[in-house]
């Protein structure tokens, strides 16, 4: 008696599938400075109905740079003096003591699209923590204010005559700043467009030249509307 199998055997073929080489991923294109600036302008226009600042704010001492002063160093000095001459009772921000009593401009230069400035100060006890070191927040504030003032020599009527607002402020702390240490803050405007600006600064021990901290400050210019109050 024979047994018939119903099992179907697979058919073997000699057809070979061709392996395709892996696709090369397209390298993501890096946005240029001017493209980022254009994108920022377009985003700003989309939010044109949002809360805006008014031109009366520019009359507050220490808000706008005096573009009528041609000398770069003198223009920064006039800006500092605006803090010192205003009534402390009207302005009690945490940067007030720094601007009134502690910072001084040593030099400032300007070219067609770049500027540089050097400032000096002492690490007064008001800026230090209980370890006797300058507080990291105070270091950041000093870099913020000094880089902003460095842009003053490039200001023109309705072009960065207000120091702008911060987009990013990156600080690298390298060494502690001890109480009463004499400091030198060297700043340079790397790029300034219609809307965006990049400024670099270095804080050093004035006596030894040791680098204490470095910062890169990216700022954005804003528009002021010709009405009183806020929209």
Beta strands, then each sheet from edge to edge (+ up, - down):
strand 1: 53-54
strand 2: 104-110
strand 3: 115-122
strand 4: 165-173
strand 5: 182-192
strand 6: 196-205
strand 7: 211-220
strand 8: 224-225
sheet 1: 1+ 8+
sheet 2: 2+ 3- 5+ 6- 7+ 4-
end
